Amino acid sequence: MIFEHEIPSGSRLYFGESARVKREIEFVSAEMLDNLGFEEIVTPIFSYHQHECFNDKKPLVRLNDESNHEVTLRADSTADVVRIVTKRLGRSTESKKWFYIQPTVTFPTREQYQIGAEIIDGSFEEVVRSATILLKEIDIEPVMQIANIRIPHLLNEKYGVSLDVLKSMHVEQIMKTELPWIEHLVRINTVSDLEELEMFPADIREELEKIKEATQHVAYEKMVISPLFYAKMRYYDSLTFRMFEGNSLLAMGGIYSIDGVEAAGFALYTDECIVNKMNRG
C-alpha cells in the first residue's frame, strides 16, 4: 500500500533549513563559477546519447520519443554539455568554460543534484583548482584522492589483472598477481610514495609520473594517491580525482575525451554537501 504522502525511495525532498542550505550552496557556487569565467548551461532532461557514458546501462531510465526512438532521462551531464556546446552551439559561442546546476536521475528512482563544470581543452590542474575553490567557498575541505585510470587499464590489458577485480578493489586478489612490483603499486598512498618509481615497468611508471606531476601543480594539504582506483564513467581516460569526507563522496572529476573532444571537468554532489553542512550545525 502506498500512502498519499509517500515519495519513491531514492528521490529527494528538501524543506525548511535543508532547502535553505541547498539554495545557499547553489547560489554561492553560481556566483563563484561565474567569477571564474564559466558560462551557465541547462541541458535537457531527455537525451539520446546517455548510453555512451556508461559501461553498465542498468542505471538508465528509458523512454521513447514520438518517433519511437529510445531516449533516457539525464543520468550524467558531462557528455551532453560537451556535445551540445561543440556540435549544436558550435560557432554561435566562443566560450570553452561551462557550468550547470541540475539533477540527474538513475534507475529506478534515484535523484542526485549536481553542480558541475566542464572546460573544453581544459587541464587537470584547472578543474581541480576550480573544484577546491568551490568547496572552500561553501566551507567544506574534504580529502582529495588522485588517480589515473590508465593504470588499471594497463594492468588489465598487459598484465592479466581482471578488470572486475580492479573495479571492485579486491586488494587481496590483486596482491596475488605474480608481478614483482604489484605490492609496491598497491601500497602507494601518499605523494612521497611517488619518489621512487624505478621498480615499475616503463608504461606503468609513465602513468605514475603523470600523477606525480599533477600533485606538484595542485596545492592541497589533504591529498592521497590511489593508482588503482577505477572511475566508472566511460569517457575518463587519464587523471581523475575524488573529494570525500568519511564515507561521503562530495565531488569527482578529471580529464576525458568525448567524440574526439579533449576536455576536463568535475561534478560536486550537492546532496552530500547539504548533509555535510547540516551535520556540522
KEMAR-491865 format. One record per residue (C-alpha): x, y, z; residue in one letter. Coordinates in steps of 0.1 Angstrom, whole numbers, padded with zeros to 4 digits, always signed. Example, Ala and Ser with C-alpha at 12.3 -4.5 7.8 and 13.67 -1.06 7.14 Angstrom:
KEMAR-491865
+0123-0045+0078a +0137-0011+0071s 
end
This chain:
KEMAR-491865
+0000+0000+0000m +0013+0034-0009i +0002+0063+0013f -0006+0097-0003e +0023+0114+0014h +0050+0088+0004e +0077+0096-0021i +0097+0070-0040p +0129+0056-0024s +0159+0075-0037g +0141+0106-0045s +0149+0139-0028r +0128+0162-0005l +0142+0194+0009y +0123+0218+0032f +0130+0244+0058g +0166+0245+0068e +0178+0219+0043s +0161+0238+0014a +0178+0270+0026r +0212+0252+0027v +0207+0238-0008k +0197+0272-0022r +0228+0288-0005e +0252+0262-0019i +0238+0267-0054e +0238+0305-0052f +0274+0307-0039v +0285+0282-0065s +0269+0300-0094a +0285+0333-0083e +0319+0318-0079m +0319+0299-0112l +0306+0330-0130d +0335+0349-0114n +0359+0322-0127l +0347+0328-0163g +0323+0300-0167f +0290+0304-0187e +0259+0286-0174e +0241+0259-0193i +0209+0239-0185v +0207+0207-0206t +0175+0188-0215p +0163+0162-0190i +0159+0138-0220f +0188+0125-0240s +0196+0102-0270y +0232+0096-0260h +0234+0088-0223q +0241+0051-0230h +0275+0061-0244e +0286+0074-0210c +0281+0042-0190f +0297+0007-0192n +0267-0006-0174d +0234+0006-0189k +0213-0006-0159k +0212+0029-0143p +0195+0044-0173l +0157+0053-0171v +0144+0046-0206r +0115+0061-0225l +0106+0066-0262n +0101+0098-0282d +0072+0105-0306e +0091+0086-0334s +0096+0056-0310n +0134+0063-0308h +0148+0054-0274e +0156+0083-0251v +0168+0082-0215t +0165+0106-0186l +0196+0126-0178r +0219+0103-0157a +0250+0123-0164d +0255+0159-0175s +0291+0159-0188t +0287+0142-0222a +0256+0162-0232d +0272+0195-0222v +0303+0188-0244v +0282+0176-0273r +0257+0205-0272i +0285+0231-0268v +0307+0217-0296t +0281+0204-0320k +0248+0222-0315r +0260+0257-0304l +0292+0254-0325g +0302+0288-0339r +0275+0307-0320s +0297+0307-0289t +0334+0310-0282e +0332+0301-0246s +0350+0269-0235k +0341+0270-0199k +0306+0260-0188w +0288+0252-0156f +0255+0236-0147y +0233+0233-0117i +0208+0204-0123q +0198+0170-0111p +0205+0136-0126t +0181+0106-0125v +0190+0069-0124t +0171+0037-0122f +0148+0030-0105p +0140+0063-0088t +0173+0079-0077r +0177+0117-0079e +0211+0134-0074q +0216+0171-0075y +0249+0182-0090q +0269+0214-0096i +0293+0208-0124g +0318+0225-0146a +0334+0215-0179e +0363+0231-0197i +0369+0223-0234i +0407+0218-0239d +0410+0222-0201g +0437+0209-0179s +0436+0186-0148f +0451+0213-0127e +0425+0239-0137e +0395+0217-0128v +0410+0206-0095v +0417+0242-0086r +0381+0252-0096s +0366+0224-0075a +0387+0231-0044t +0379+0268-0046i +0342+0260-0049l +0343+0236-0019l +0362+0261+0002k +0337+0288-0007e +0309+0267+0008i +0331+0259+0038d +0340+0222+0031i +0376+0210+0029e +0375+0172+0023p +0403+0147+0014v +0414+0147-0022m +0422+0114-0039q +0441+0115-0072i +0442+0085-0095a +0450+0076-0132n +0425+0053-0149i +0452+0043-0174r +0469+0023-0147i +0440-0002-0141p +0435-0004-0179h +0472-0013-0184l +0471-0039-0156l +0441-0055-0174n +0454-0053-0210e +0491-0061-0205k +0495-0077-0171y +0464-0100-0169g +0447-0085-0139v +0409-0088-0141s +0391-0055-0147l +0363-0068-0124d +0388-0073-0096v +0402-0038-0102l +0367-0022-0103k +0358-0038-0070s +0392-0031-0055m +0397-0067-0042h +0432-0059-0029v +0439-0095-0018e +0433-0108-0053q +0454-0080-0068i +0483-0088-0045m +0482-0125-0056k +0491-0114-0091t +0526-0127-0099e +0541-0093-0106l +0572-0084-0086p +0562-0047-0083w +0524-0051-0077i +0527-0049-0039e +0546-0016-0042h +0519-0003-0065l +0491-0013-0041v +0508+0004-0012r +0512+0038-0029i +0491+0062-0008n +0509+0095-0003t +0527+0120-0025v +0561+0109-0010s +0554+0073-0022d +0558+0086-0058l +0595+0095-0052e +0609+0061-0061e +0594+0047-0093l +0623+0029-0109e +0609-0006-0099m +0579-0003-0122f +0578-0011-0159p +0581+0018-0183a +0544+0020-0191d +0532+0020-0155i +0560+0043-0145r +0549+0068-0172e +0513+0070-0158e +0526+0073-0122l +0548+0102-0133e +0516+0119-0146k +0501+0116-0111i +0533+0129-0096k +0535+0159-0119e +0498+0167-0111a +0504+0167-0074t +0532+0193-0079q +0507+0217-0096h +0479+0211-0071v +0483+0230-0038a +0461+0210-0014y +0470+0196+0020e +0447+0167+0024k +0458+0146-0005m +0460+0108-0010v +0472+0088-0041i +0451+0058-0053s +0468+0045-0085p +0444+0015-0087l +0411+0035-0085f +0388+0028-0115y +0364+0057-0124a +0331+0043-0136k +0324+0068-0163m +0335+0055-0198r +0348+0089-0210y +0376+0093-0184y +0409+0083-0199d +0437+0096-0177s +0439+0116-0144l +0409+0116-0121t +0402+0130-0087f +0376+0125-0059r +0369+0145-0028m +0354+0128+0002f +0348+0131+0039e +0343+0099+0058g +0323+0077+0035n +0307+0106+0017s +0318+0114-0019l +0314+0152-0023l +0330+0157-0057a +0346+0139-0086m +0363+0149-0119g +0392+0145-0142g +0403+0148-0178i +0384+0130-0206y +0377+0126-0243s +0342+0127-0259i +0338+0123-0296d +0374+0134-0301g +0369+0165-0279v +0395+0167-0252e +0381+0183-0220a +0383+0184-0182a +0356+0188-0157g +0341+0179-0123f +0308+0175-0105a +0300+0185-0070l +0274+0162-0053y +0250+0188-0038t +0230+0163-0017d +0262+0151+0001e +0273+0186+0007c +0240+0195+0022i +0242+0166+0046v +0278+0176+0055n +0268+0211+0063k +0237+0201+0082m +0256+0176+0104n +0280+0204+0114r +0252+0225+0125g 
end
